[in-house]
């Protein structure tokens, strides 16, 4: 009897640790890795490339991958996640996940997740036509290190406040406001996200020079700018929907 | 035919007749008119180009009076992308 109970407990223990992992959907697997990445990261040598916004030198090297602020519930809502064949990253086996927006023209992402450590080893952002926007990839991996990375706060009441200050505002498909900060010289910056991609909506007293990914509009005495990796027609549509610009009253 | 006859023929050939004067006048009139038309077209094209340049310049100035550089917008965008980029 004693041996039988031990066997049952052992099997239960094995089942509770192993079964959920195998039964998980690709999105659960990926999001669990993204959440783990807030506290752990592969350390070694990485190569980071940023094509948008344009930089003088798009490549740089670092010891870890950048910290991506994600909103898991928005990713579940806005993206289709599929798992493809495993690949090797810096000599380690990695699951490969593709994130494609359900609607709209937002960028898509690919993540490579270490099969043993369950943390990202590489990721990249691409425009719908396949053009690379940014990427980060481990070139050499020495160890799994503990990290203390910033975790974005949830601001459930922010949308109501933004809508009140900017009546008529129509967000790009899947995007909602999640962050607000005051600008150093008057004005406010609102962060919009669809879970992983971000846009900066800025209220300012001055205009800004137009460039790729930047649109602006004057409304009464204020200017609003929208900056992000979306087609200009989509960015302009957002600004066009704004009827009035007021100050966002934050707590 | 002696030398005098030949001289007479040359004199007649080189003498300007009213028909020659008419032809020369028609040629000169046509030539002057073409040059005038060319100058007119050239000044019109210059005027159009100058106007286009002035319009573009004015449009840029009006749309971006005291506009901040695009790096101001990109800095705001970069600041929300997470650390380490």
Interface residues (C-beta under 8 A of the other chain):
Chain A: X48 X50 X53 X54 X62 X64 X65 X66 X67 X68 X69 X134 X136 X149 X150 X179 X189 X191 X198 X199 X200 X202 X204 X206 X207 X208 X209 X210 X211 X213 X214 X216 X225 X227 X228
Chain B: X63 X64 X65 X66 X67 X68 X69 X70 X72 X73 X74 X76 X77 X78 X79 X80 X81 X82 X83 X84 X85
